[in-house]
Amino acid sequence: MNENKTLLDDFGHLPRPKSLHEMVYENLKAAILNGKFVVGVTYNELELARELGVSRTPVREALLKLAAEKLVIFQPRRGVTVNYFSKKDIEDLFELRQAIEELAATRVVENLSDDQIKKVESIVKEQEECIKNNYEETLFLEIDKRFHLFLIEASDNRFMVQTYNTIRDYITITAREALMEEGRPSIVVFEHKAIFKALSEKNVEKVNEAIKKHLINTKLSVMKYHT
């Protein structure tokens, strides 16, 4: 037995309990991304604190973090509003998103394992089941994010992942209304199947073409419902 070994060496680090402001931050961010907070409406810190059953301080700290992430904007002496993204912003976001997704695909597609390809297939099936069984928009978007994030995480570039997550948050704010269009979720799954088929063939050119087509269609749908 190693004399230097202690009992604690047999255990991993215990997870650090979340602070109150972290919990408030996660709650408010979820409200922004799931559409409970509406663009154009001003939200007051004190009212938010009362609704959450906390003091004003953790709400303020959470909002400052959300403002640093460009998800909310402080309105002097009034409160905060969800950030508004113009049509030009959406064009720019999708341009960057497409560049990242195609770069990730180019780097990893030819080296994907069978298990990784099966993982992508399971995500597509999960999204398809979401449509068939009591479609829920927030769940659909969460699965959609996992589908697109898969290749980017496989690239093993943490800065690419970080940037992509930020872009996805911004697009989610603008894209929710587009998903309410009848038939749009089914079209998304159809296009995801095309991407998966190209992935299963390990054909980089086909994958990037399928990604490009899907993102162009998504952008057009978002623009159609942009207000």
C-alpha positions, -999 to 999 in steps of 0.1 A, spaced: 0 0 0 13 35 -8 21 51 25 14 86 10 -21 76 0 -50 89 20 -87 80 23 -96 110 3 -76 97 -27 -103 71 -33 -130 98 -39 -135 124 -66 -141 160 -59 -176 167 -46 -196 190 -69 -196 226 -56 -231 237 -47 -244 265 -70 -245 299 -56 -279 318 -55 -269 341 -83 -258 312 -104 -293 296 -99 -310 329 -107 -288 333 -138 -297 298 -151 -334 305 -144 -334 338 -162 -313 326 -192 -338 297 -196 -367 321 -196 -350 341 -224 -342 311 -245 -376 294 -241 -395 326 -250 -410 334 -216 -391 367 -218 -403 386 -248 -383 409 -270 -396 445 -266 -408 441 -230 -390 458 -202 -384 437 -170 -379 453 -136 -352 439 -113 -374 441 -82 -403 424 -99 -381 396 -111 -367 392 -75 -402 390 -61 -412 364 -87 -381 343 -80 -385 347 -42 -350 362 -37 -334 395 -29 -324 420 -56 -287 414 -53 -285 379 -70 -309 391 -97 -287 421 -104 -256 398 -105 -273 374 -129 -285 402 -152 -250 417 -153 -237 384 -165 -265 381 -191 -258 416 -203 -221 407 -207 -232 378 -229 -253 403 -249 -286 384 -241 -301 414 -223 -297 452 -224 -300 475 -194 -325 504 -200 -315 533 -176 -340 537 -148 -364 512 -163 -350 477 -162 -337 452 -188 -349 440 -222 -341 409 -242 -315 418 -268 -330 426 -302 -313 412 -333 -318 429 -366 -320 412 -400 -284 422 -406 -275 405 -373 -292 373 -384 -274 373 -417 -241 377 -399 -249 351 -373 -259 325 -399 -228 333 -420 -206 326 -390 -226 296 -380 -222 280 -414 -185 287 -415 -180 269 -381 -202 239 -389 -186 234 -423 -151 237 -408 -159 212 -381 -173 188 -407 -143 191 -429 -120 183 -399 -138 153 -385 -162 136 -409 -137 112 -425 -125 100 -390 -159 95 -374 -163 61 -357 -193 39 -362 -203 47 -326 -202 84 -333 -223 80 -364 -248 59 -345 -249 87 -319 -259 112 -346 -286 88 -358 -300 85 -323 -303 122 -320 -322 125 -353 -346 97 -341 -351 115 -308 -360 147 -326 -384 128 -349 -400 112 -318 -404 147 -303 -426 156 -333 -447 125 -331 -452 124 -294 -466 157 -280 -443 181 -298 -427 205 -273 -408 234 -288 -382 238 -261 -373 201 -262 -371 202 -300 -347 231 -298 -326 214 -272 -323 182 -294 -316 204 -324 -287 220 -306 -272 187 -297 -274 176 -333 -255 205 -346 -231 207 -317 -220 171 -322 -196 177 -350 -182 208 -334 -175 190 -302 -159 162 -322 -135 187 -336 -120 190 -301 -117 228 -304 -130 243 -272 -130 279 -286 -150 268 -316 -175 251 -292 -177 283 -270 -183 305 -300 -209 282 -315 -228 280 -282 -230 318 -281 -242 320 -317 -269 293 -309 -282 313 -280 -286 344 -302 -303 325 -330 -326 307 -305 -340 341 -295 -349 349 -330 -359 314 -343 -387 304 -320 -414 320 -340 -402 303 -372 -406 269 -356 -443 277 -350 -448 276 -388 -469 245 -397 -446 217 -410 -413 235 -402 -402 210 -375 -407 181 -399 -387 199 -426 -359 204 -401 -358 167 -393 -359 158 -430 -329 181 -436 -311 166 -406 -316 131 -421 -299 143 -453 -269 155 -432 -268 122 -413 -269 102 -446 -239 122 -459 -222 116 -425 -228 79 -427 -211 79 -461 -182 99 -447 -185 122 -477 -173 157 -466 -185 175 -497 -220 160 -493 -221 168 -456 -211 205 -461 -237 208 -490 -264 194 -468 -254 217 -439 -254 247 -462 -288 239 -476 -303 234 -441 -289 266 -427 -300 287 -457 -335 273 -453 -334 279 -416 -322 315 -421 -350 322 -446 -376 308 -422 -362 330 -394 -362 361 -416 -398 354 -426 -410 357 -390 -386 384 -379 -402 414 -363 
